Amino acid sequence: MKFEKLGAEHIREVYEIEKLSFNDPHTMSMIASSILNPACEFWLLIESEKVVGFIEFWIMYEESHIIDIAVHPEFRKKGYGQKLIEFMLEKSRMSGTKKVFLEVRPSNKDAINLYKKYGFSESGVRKKYYRDEDAIIMKKDI
């Protein structure tokens, strides 16, 4: 298992995981534009030369913001989501981040439980954040 920064050669694999994971997935052009964003950290978790999951987070000043995280359905419930969160928290700590934020669907109980396991707490709601649902804002001090 290894972590690798997103490169053009992995955009299609990431997009496939997006489509399998979300009702309203990021487009290939959105994923590709992440490569050019200097605030963006987009990391892949690779097992046996296959992208099994990814995390995209932005580091801005003393804050990190998780933009996107997903694990391929074939690899869920095997600890890969935890590895992605741990990796992001370590990268954020090393950059001097003081707080980490994210938005999550209230219906995504598995994700909420994962975030709570790592000390995230609910700090607000973004009305109509998703097309069909509000978002819970979660944060963690580090």
Helices and strands as residue ranges (DSSP letters): E 2-5, G 8-10, H 11-21, H 28-34, E 40-47, E 50-60, E 63-71, G 73-75, H 80-94, E 99-104, H 109-117, E 121-130, E 133-141
